[in-house]
Amino acid sequence: VETYERAIELAGELSAAPGAGGKPIHEWLELRPFYGVSPTITE
């Protein structure tokens, strides 16, 4: 993703996704930077 803040936002959405019985899964997620490739931003 473009920014760390966006990664946090997406992780929060994923953790709130419904699991069995429709209840949020509240899964712990670990965010890690992806090294070796610079992000490409085009306008």
C-alpha positions as CSV (number, residue, x, y, z in Angstrom):
1,V,0.0,0.0,0.0
2,E,1.0,3.6,-0.4
3,T,1.6,4.5,3.3
4,Y,1.9,2.9,6.7
5,E,-1.3,4.7,7.8
6,R,-3.2,3.0,4.9
7,A,-1.7,-0.4,6.0
8,I,-3.1,0.2,9.5
9,E,-6.5,1.1,8.1
10,L,-6.7,-2.0,6.0
11,A,-5.5,-4.2,8.8
12,G,-8.2,-2.8,11.0
13,E,-10.8,-3.6,8.4
14,L,-9.6,-7.1,8.0
15,S,-9.5,-7.7,11.8
16,A,-13.2,-6.5,12.0
17,A,-14.3,-8.9,9.2
18,P,-17.0,-11.3,10.1
19,G,-16.1,-14.8,11.0
20,A,-18.1,-17.8,12.2
21,G,-21.6,-16.7,13.3
22,G,-21.1,-13.3,11.8
23,K,-19.0,-12.0,14.8
24,P,-15.8,-10.0,14.0
25,I,-12.7,-12.2,14.0
26,H,-10.5,-9.7,15.9
27,E,-7.4,-11.4,14.5
28,W,-4.0,-10.0,15.4
29,L,-2.1,-8.9,12.3
30,E,1.5,-8.0,11.9
31,L,2.5,-5.3,9.5
32,R,5.9,-5.5,7.9
33,P,7.6,-3.3,5.3
34,F,8.5,-4.9,2.0
35,Y,12.2,-4.2,1.3
36,G,13.9,-4.3,-2.0
37,V,11.4,-2.6,-4.2
38,S,10.8,1.1,-4.1
39,P,7.1,2.2,-4.4
40,T,6.2,3.6,-7.8
41,I,3.8,6.5,-7.8
42,T,2.5,7.8,-11.1
43,E,0.3,10.8,-11.6
